[in-house]
């Protein structure tokens, strides 16, 4: 936490952004969710309850970095039998692979408050490159004197690229679980130094 007289923001390329420093994802103000197709006709939504991230905002914002860890066993789709199946070796195999990991490799400015955060996502021991479409939501100081900023991010992955290949063919054609999974992240980050 910084003192109340330290600057909270700075201007960069016409955008008000946080000052350089280390920020942690606020556990009380985050959602790490996903959407997958079910039976080719509907969508199933879920989230991971336990996720942490360290965001290092650099003096040059394009040198900023993110590392994140998601506890695989905290997956929740609001259906106990499905969640048990998703934790099993047929999907996430949470006993052998307790975490999902993300490490950024670069950031690019897109337009205004939109950025592309490139990185490596590891699921079930398999690491693949991904690009997150990030929207910077704003920066400020909380009533408790904490410097914070908000963001949202999305990407789409092919779950089979990460060894999540379980499926069932349907009599009517298609499969029970779609290959594409949309990842949706929203959060606030709080300054630590």
Number of C-alpha atoms within 10 A of each C-alpha: 13 14 10 12 6 9 13 21 19 13 10 11 9 9 13 16 21 24 19 18 15 18 23 19 22 17 15 8 11 20 19 21 19 21 18 19 18 15 17 15 9 9 14 14 16 20 19 17 18 16 21 17 19 19 19 18 20 15 12 9 17 14 13 19 20 21 17 18 18 20 17 24 21 17 23 19 18 12 9 10 9 13 16 13 13 20 20 15 15 13 19 24 19 19 12 11 17 19 22 20 21 22 20 20 17 15 20 15 14 12 9 11 17 17 19 20 23 20 21 17 21 19 24 20 15 13 16 13 14 20 21 20 18 22 19 17 15 16 20 17 17 11 7 8 12 18 26 23 23 19 18 19 20 18 17 17 17 14 18 13 14 18 15 19 14 13 13 11 11 12 7 8 9 13 16 16 20 20 18 15 19 16 19 19 17 18 18 21 23 21 25 14 10
